[in-house]
Amino acid sequence: MSVKAFKLVSAVEREMLMGDKTHINIECIECCGKNLYIGTNDCFIYHFLLDEKISTGGKVTFAATKQLHKYLGFKKSVSELKAASALTRLLVLCDNTITLVNMMNLEPVPTGARIKGAVTFTLNENPVSGDPFCVEVCIISVKRRTIQVFMVFEDRVQIVKEVFTPEQPYAVAIDGHYLCLALTTQYIILNYNTGSSQDLFPYCSDEKRPIVKRIGRQEFLLAGPGGLGMFATVDGISQRAPVHWSENVIGAALCFPYVVALDEEFITVHSMLDQQQKQTLPFKEGHILQDFEGRVIVATNKGVYILVPLPLEKQIQDLLASHRVEEALVLAKGARRNIPKEKFQVMYKRILQQAGFIQFAQLQFLEAKELFR
C-alpha cells in the first residue's frame, strides 16, 4: 500500500539550460544551499540560484535564476561536480582532471592547482584532518587498481595516500579512514590508514552498475545481488534489513526515514523503518539521483527535478485515516530524530490516542487498551 511521501517538482526546465540546442545533455549536478550547478556534455558549467516558494495552501515550487555559464575549454563532458563551500570552491572533473574553480564566478584558481589522472572522485564528509580550510578528496586513479587520497586547500592540492586494491575499483565512498569500494567482483571495506580490509559480498560489475553511498557515520548503502539495497557498517556488518529494489537501479539516496532509488522507469521510495515500499513515481529517462544536505534531486538529460518530502505529521495522519495503525506508529517513532523533543512528545501522545480509537472501533480492545494506556 502506498504513502504519499514525496512530490516531484520541476526546478530547471530544458529551455532555461539549452534553448533550442537539442544536442546539449545534463551529465552531472551539484547543489549547495541555494546554488545549483549543472555540468553538460559540451563542457559547460551552469550556475543557477534556486528559490523555494511555498503557497498558502502548502504547495512548493522552485524558481531557478541563471547566474552564469562557463566553457571549460575541452571537447569532453563535465563528468562530476562537488562543492567545497568552506573554501568557496567547486571541484570539477573533466577529461580525467579535477580543476578547482571559484563557486561564484566559475574561474579556475590562479595557481592552476589540479588533480590529474582521476576516473571518479568523492569528498570525505567525516574528514580526519580536522582542518576547516581543507577538504579530503578520494579518487579512483587512471593507474590500475589504485585509489589516491588528497587534501585540497583553497589554491593547492596535496597527496596524502596511495592505496592499491586487490581488483580494479569502479566506485568508492569514504568515511574517515574507511573506504567502501565496489571492485570487479565484490564490495569491500578498506581502512587506508591500517591497510586492513573486510570483504562484504559479491556482485558482478559486468552485469550492473555498482552503487556505493555513504549514508551516515561509518555506514554505507550498496546495490547488492538480487536487486537488494544492502546496508553495511565499516565493521562489515549490517544493522538494518535490506530493501528490495528492481534489478537495474541507477542511483540511490537517503532522506530519512526513506531510501529513494531510481531505475529506468520509476523512482521508488522504501522505508528504512519497516523496509516496505511506500511510493512509486513514474519517471522516464532519469539518469541522476542524488541527495544534497537532505534535498533529493533527480535529472534527465534535459531537466532537473526536486523530490519534495511531505511533512511527516501529514504522512502519519494519512496512514491513520487509512486505518494503517502499525505503519503510522512505526513512522511516528522514526520521526523522533527529526522533531524537537517537546513537540514530538505532544504529537506522539495524540497519535497514540487516535490509533487507540481506531483499534477500539475495530473491536480490538486489548490493543486499544495498550495504546490508551
N, C-alpha and C positions, 0 to 999 in steps of 0.2 A: 504493500500500500504506500501511496506517495505522500510526501510532505512538501509544501512549498517552502523550500529553504532559501532559494536564490531567485533573483530576476536577472535576465540578461539585458544589459543596456548598452546601446551603441556609444562609443567615445570618439573615435576618429573615423569618419567616413571616407570612402575611396577618393572622392573629388578633392577633398582637402589635401590629400597626400600627392596625388598623381595627376589631377585634372583629367585630360584626355589621353595621357600617355599610358596605354594599356600594358606596356611591357614591364612596368615597374612592379616589383613584388616586395612585400614585407618579409625580411629574413629574421629579424630579432627585435626585441623590445626591452626597455628598462624603465622603471617608474620609481621616482624618489620624491616623496611628498607630492607636490603639485606638478612636478616636472616629469613629462613623458618623453622618452627618446625612442626613435624608430630607426633601425638600420635597414637599408634596402639592397637589392641585388645589383643596382648600378652604382654602388659605392658612395651613397649619400647617407648622412645622418640628419634626421629632422628632429627639432625640439619643439614640443607643444607645452602650453600650460593648461592643466586640467582644472576646471572649476565645477565643483559638485553643487547642484541646486536641489533643494527638497521643497516640493509644493506643500500647501496647507493640507492637502489630502494624503501627504506622506510619499508621493511619487518622486523617485530620484531620477534626475537627468544629469548629463555631463556636457559641458561646453568646452571644446578644445580650441585654444587660440594658438595659431602657429607663430613661433618666435623667430626662428631662422632655420636654414638648412645649409649643410656644408658638404662639399665634394672632397673625398679623401685622396683622390688622385691615382687610384688603381683601377684596373679593369676586372676587379673581383668584388664579390658580395661582402657586405659587412656581416660577419658571422655571429659575433656576440658583443653585447654592451653590458657593462656593470658600472654603477655609480659608487664612488667613494666620497660621500657628502662631506666628511670631516676634512678632506683635502680639496674640496670643490673640483674634483677630477672625475672624468668619465674614462673608463678603460675600454678601449675599442680593439676588438680582434678582427683583423682583415689581412688576408694573404699571409697567414701564419705569423703575423707580428702584432703584438699588443702595444698600442700607442696611447700615451696619456694626453687627453685634451681637456681644456677648461670647460666646466659644466655649463657656463653661461654663454661664452662666445664660440665654443667648439674649436678654438685654436689650439694646435699642439703646443706642449710646454716648450719654452725657449731652449732648454738644454737638449731637447731631442731625445729624452730618456724613453727607452722602449725595451720590450722583451721579445727577442726573436725566437723562432722555432716552436711556436705554440700551436697545437692542434685544437685544443679547447682549454678553458680555464674556469676557475671558481674562486670566490673570496671566502676566507675563513671568518665566519661570524662569531666564533669563540676564540679570538686570537690569543697566542701565547706570549707575545712580546710585551703587552701592556703599554705600548707607546700609542697615545691617542692620535698622533700625527703620522700614522703609518698604517697601511693595510697589508694583510698577508694574502698572497695570491698563490694558488696551486695550479700548475699547468700539466697537461699531458703533452710531453715533448714530441717533436718530429723524430727524435732519436728513438729507435725501437726499444720498447719495454722500459721507458724512463718517465718518471714523474719528477718535476722540479718545484721547489717552494721558494718564493721570492718575498722580500719586504719591499713595498712600494711607498715611496715618500712623495712629497709634492712635486719634486723635479728630478728624482733619481730612483733607480731600482738597484736592489742588491740581492744576489742569490744566497739562500740560506742552506739549502739542502738539495741533493740529487739522490733519488731513490730508484733502485732497479726492481722491476716486478717480475714474478715468475712467468707471466704471459703478457701479451700485448694488452694494455688498458684501453678501454673505449669510453668510459665515463667515470667521473670522480666527484665525490663530495668530501668536505673536510670539516672536522670539529676538533679544535685544539690540536694535539699531535696525531689525531687519528684520521686516516684516510679510509673512506669506504669506496672500493673500486669494483667496477664491472670489467672483468678480464675476458679473454676469448671464450672460456668455457664455464666460468664461475664468478660469483661475487666473493670478495674477501674484505676483511678489516685489517689494516696495516698501521702500526704505530711507527711513524717515521723517526721518532726520537730513539726508540729502543731497537727497532728493526723486527720486533715480534709481529707475527701475523696470525690471523684466525680465518679459516675457511667458513663461509656461510652456507651457500647452497649452489648447485649447478644451474646453468642456463646456457642457451646457445646463441651467441652473438650473430651467427649467420641467419638465424630464423627470425629474430625480432630485435627491436631497438631496446637496449637496456635503459632502465630508469634508476638513478641513484639520487636521492634527495635528502638533505639534512632537514629534519622536522623539529628538532629541539636539541637541548644539550645531550650529547652522546647518544643520539638516536637518529636512525635513518629509515626512509621508506624506499622499497625496492620493487621493481616489477619481477615477480618470481615465476616459476614454472606453472603451467595450467591456468594462466590468467589470474593469478593471485597477486594482490598488493600485500607485500610482506614487510613487517616492521622488524628492525634489528638494532640492538644496542652495540656499543663498542666492545662489549664482552662476548659478542656473538650469540646473544640470546634474544628471544622475542618476548616482550612483556604484554603484548596485545595480540588478539586473534587477527588473522589476515582478513582482508576484504576481497570479495570476488569481483574482479574486473572482467572485461572482454579480453580476448587473446591478443588483440592488436592495439594496446594502449600506447598513445603517442607522448602524453605528458601527464603529470600528476602534481597536485598542490594540496596544501593543508590550510583549512580555515576552520579552526576548532569550533564545534566538535565534528567537523566533516572533512573527509578526504574527497577531493574532486578529481576526476580523471577524464581525459579526452581521448576518444578514438576517431575513426574516420567519419562517423555519422552522428555521434552523440557526446554530450557532456553528462557524466553520471556522478551522483552525489551519494556517498556512503557515510553512515555514522560510525565514528570511532568507538562509540559507547556500546552499541549492540551489533555492529558490523552489517546491519541491514542496508539495502539500497533504498534511499529515501526519495530520490528525484531523478528524472531523466529529461534532459533538454535536447531536442534535435539541433544539431549544429554541423552543417556540412562544410567540408574543405578547411576545417580548422587544422593548424599545424603547430601552434604555440599555445601552451597553457602554463602560466607561472603565477606565483603569489609574491607580492611586494609589500612588506610591512602589513600583512593581513589583508591586502586587497588582491583579489584574484582577477587576472586579466587573460583573455583568450584572443587569438588573432587568426584570421585567414590570410591569404596572400594580399588581400586588398583592404581589409578593415580591422579595427581594434574594438573590442567589446569588454565591458566590465561586468563581472558577476556580483551583483549587489545582494548581500545577505539580508533576509527579512529579520526583524528583531526577534530574539529567542522567545520572549514572552508571547509574541503573536503566534509563533510556531507551536508553543505549548498549548495555547488556547485553542488553536485549530485541531490539535490532537485530541484534546478533551471534548471538543464539540463533536468529534467523530467517535467518541467513547473509546479511544485507544489509550486507556489509563496507564498501562505499563510503560508504553513508549513515552508518554508525557512525563511520567515520573523519572524515567532514565534521563531524558533530555533536561529536566529541571535540575537534577543532581549534577549533571555535567556542566550546567550553566554557572555553577558556583564560582568557577575560576574567572568568569567574565564579568561578574556583577559584584559591586561593593557589598560587604558582609551584612550590614543592617538592612539594605534594600533586598538582598537575597532572602534573608530570614522572613521578612514580611511576605514577599512573593511566594516563598515555598509553603508557608502556612496556608495561604489562600488556595494554592494548587492542591495541597493535601485535602483541604476541606471540599473543594469542587470534586476531586476524584472520589472522595468518600460518598458524596451524594449520588454520583453516577453508579458506584458499586451497589449502594443501598437500593436505588431504583431498579437495579437488575437482580435484586433479591440475594446479592452476595453479602450476607450480613456480617460474616466473620471478617472478610476483607475490609468492609466498610468500617467496622468497629476499630480495626487496627489503624486505618487512615485517620479516623476522627480522634483517636487517642493521641 
